[in-house]
Amino acid sequence: MIDIRSSIACNLDSHILRAALPLFADEKVGAIEWSFDALINQRSMPDWFGELLRTYSEAGCLVGHGVFYSLFSGRWTGAQQQWLDQLRSLSRTYRFDHVTEHFGFMTGADFHKGAPMSIPFTESTLAIGRDRLVRLQDACRCPVGLENLAFAYTIDEVNRHGAFLSQLIEPVNGFIILDLHNLYCQSRNFGVEPDALLSLYPLYRVREIHLSGGSWAPSAVEPGRTIRRDTHDDAVPADVFRLLKQAIDLCPNLRYVVLEQLGAGLQTDGQQSQFQQDFLWMDHIVQTANQIRNSLINHSFLPRRFHVPDSSPLEDPLLYAQQLELSDILETSVSCAQAQQRLAGSGLARSNWAVETWQPAMLETALAIAQKWKNGFD
Amino acid sequence: MKISKPILQAMALAVAVTTVGSSCKDGLVKPKKEEAKKEQQRKLPDNCPACGMG
């Protein structure tokens, strides 16, 4: 029987591990999701963490979640090839039940810096995304998927995101991670009912669901408005649990429900206790769904045959130039007004990026995100 | 899922003696006490963002 597994995003972080330890001891954690590329120095991994990964790997309950592949970069870089080589090597050490990445391109100057930001939904970005997914699957030789992004500049992006994800994963017969907190952010930031957003996604393609918390940021350019951000530093909101109850029965191919939280939000005993309570409530919802679930449904999300990547990775020099320009504007503008002015005079003006339609409060948020992560973890 | 006792014990020891945590920097969870003590002298870095980059 294919059950949904209650899972934890488990990285080598003392706060996360301290919070999760009682759940591991009570045999509650059905699977772990490991951000394999967040660990710069693989040789620094303690033996016991490797053994933990191996335990889940051997049970077929280890999933990989990349952060830094930068799927939509207009230029193919050596760092991306190195990322794939590392994944190929890790996939020989551990058996990933599937591997996923984020939607977007990384704003940072190099790997391990920057944050994923959205791109225009065009034929060019579709082709680049498909090319990168084929390479990803060629490296890990297992099902691959993409996660919906929390951030959007406009309601139009929100409305088209699910369909574009669906087009991207089609050649690799891939799947979607439906991050419910990301959906919640979009719902609150753009005034759309969560039900309406759910209906925009091909839910039969959802193999994994993410749950997390976040924070509210007041907007300076739109006084009185607060923006919901996917900062993973607080408990899971009740609305997101309600969304899980609703979504779980609508996703027949769901295999994993993953609780994510940053170690920075798990420093006190109270925060760690809240994390454990959130996990147990999530597990209750999952186990309830498992009791009434049709166990005969089991979509492999593997292609009929693995594609051989083209020897020349697809590139779009204009897109890359625009991404560089946008990254610089987001990382160095001192105000939203300055960013708007610079965008108006940039190569992104009157282009597929539709910068003229970007909501000021969301541009302000993009500045905050890009500037928060421009130096990586330093 | 059942995790073996030695793994759980090693994990418990590591998190008990480590105050610095990051999956991205060299301030990793350390399996040994002396390494963990050295880490305590360092500045607490931002944790690995995983996908909490919003």
Contacts between the chains, C-beta under 8 A, distances in Angstrom:
chain1	res1	chain2	res2	distance
A	9	B	50	5.8
A	11	B	23	3.7
A	11	B	48	5.5
A	11	B	50	6.3
A	12	B	21	7.8
A	12	B	23	4.3
A	12	B	28	5.5
A	12	B	29	5.5
A	13	B	21	4.2
A	13	B	22	6.3
A	13	B	23	5.0
A	13	B	29	7.0
A	13	B	47	5.6
A	13	B	48	6.3
A	14	B	14	7.3
A	14	B	15	5.1
A	14	B	18	4.4
A	14	B	19	7.1
A	14	B	20	6.9
A	14	B	21	3.3
A	14	B	29	4.9
A	15	B	21	5.2
A	15	B	47	7.2
A	16	B	21	7.3
A	17	B	11	6.0
A	17	B	14	7.2
A	17	B	15	5.0
A	17	B	21	7.7
A	17	B	29	6.4
A	18	B	15	4.2
A	21	B	8	7.4
A	21	B	11	6.0
A	21	B	12	6.1
A	21	B	15	6.4
A	24	B	3	5.1
A	24	B	8	6.3
A	24	B	11	7.2
A	25	B	3	7.5
A	25	B	8	5.7
A	27	B	1	6.1
A	27	B	2	5.2
A	27	B	3	7.3
A	29	B	1	6.2
A	29	B	3	8.0
A	30	B	1	5.8
A	31	B	1	7.6
A	35	B	23	6.9
A	35	B	48	6.7
A	35	B	50	4.7
A	35	B	51	7.8
A	38	B	23	4.8
A	38	B	24	5.0
A	38	B	48	4.3
A	38	B	49	7.7
A	38	B	50	6.3
A	39	B	23	5.5
A	39	B	24	6.9
A	39	B	28	7.9
A	40	B	24	6.1
A	40	B	25	7.3
A	40	B	26	7.6
A	41	B	26	6.5
A	41	B	28	8.0
A	44	B	26	6.4
A	44	B	28	4.9
A	45	B	28	7.5
A	46	B	10	7.3
A	46	B	14	6.5
A	46	B	28	7.4
A	46	B	29	6.5
A	46	B	30	7.0
A	46	B	31	4.0
A	47	B	10	7.6
A	47	B	31	6.8
A	48	B	6	7.6
A	48	B	7	5.4
A	48	B	10	3.5
A	48	B	11	6.0
A	48	B	14	6.9
A	48	B	31	6.3
A	49	B	11	7.9
A	49	B	29	7.3
A	51	B	4	7.6
A	51	B	6	7.8
A	51	B	7	5.1
A	51	B	10	7.9
A	52	B	3	6.9
A	52	B	7	5.5
A	52	B	11	7.1
A	55	B	1	7.3
A	55	B	3	6.0
A	55	B	4	7.0
A	55	B	7	6.8
A	56	B	1	6.9
A	59	B	1	6.1
A	61	B	1	6.3
A	65	B	50	7.1
A	65	B	51	7.2
A	67	B	49	6.9
A	67	B	50	6.2
A	67	B	51	6.3
A	67	B	53	7.9
A	102	B	51	5.8
A	112	B	24	6.6
A	115	B	49	7.5
A	115	B	53	4.0
A	115	B	54	8.0
A	116	B	51	7.9
A	116	B	53	6.3
A	147	B	51	6.7
A	150	B	54	4.6
A	151	B	54	6.1
A	179	B	51	7.6
A	182	B	54	7.7
A	185	B	54	6.7
A	210	B	51	7.7
A	212	B	52	6.9
A	214	B	54	6.4
A	229	B	54	4.5
A	230	B	51	7.7
A	230	B	52	6.5
A	230	B	53	7.5
A	230	B	54	2.9
A	231	B	52	5.6
A	231	B	54	5.7
A	232	B	49	7.9
A	232	B	50	7.1
A	232	B	51	7.3
A	232	B	52	2.7
A	232	B	54	7.7
A	233	B	52	6.8
A	260	B	50	6.4
A	260	B	51	6.9
A	260	B	52	6.9
A	261	B	52	7.7
A	262	B	47	5.1
A	262	B	48	7.7
A	262	B	49	7.0
A	262	B	50	7.0
A	262	B	52	4.7
A	263	B	21	5.1
A	263	B	22	7.4
A	263	B	47	4.0
A	263	B	48	7.5
A	264	B	46	6.7
A	264	B	47	4.7
A	369	B	53	6.6
A	369	B	54	6.4
A	372	B	53	7.9
A	373	B	49	6.7
A	373	B	53	5.9
A	376	B	24	7.5
A	377	B	22	6.5
A	377	B	24	4.8
A	377	B	25	5.6
A	377	B	45	5.4
A	377	B	46	4.9
A	377	B	47	7.7
A	377	B	48	6.9
A	377	B	49	7.6
A	378	B	45	7.2
A	378	B	46	7.9
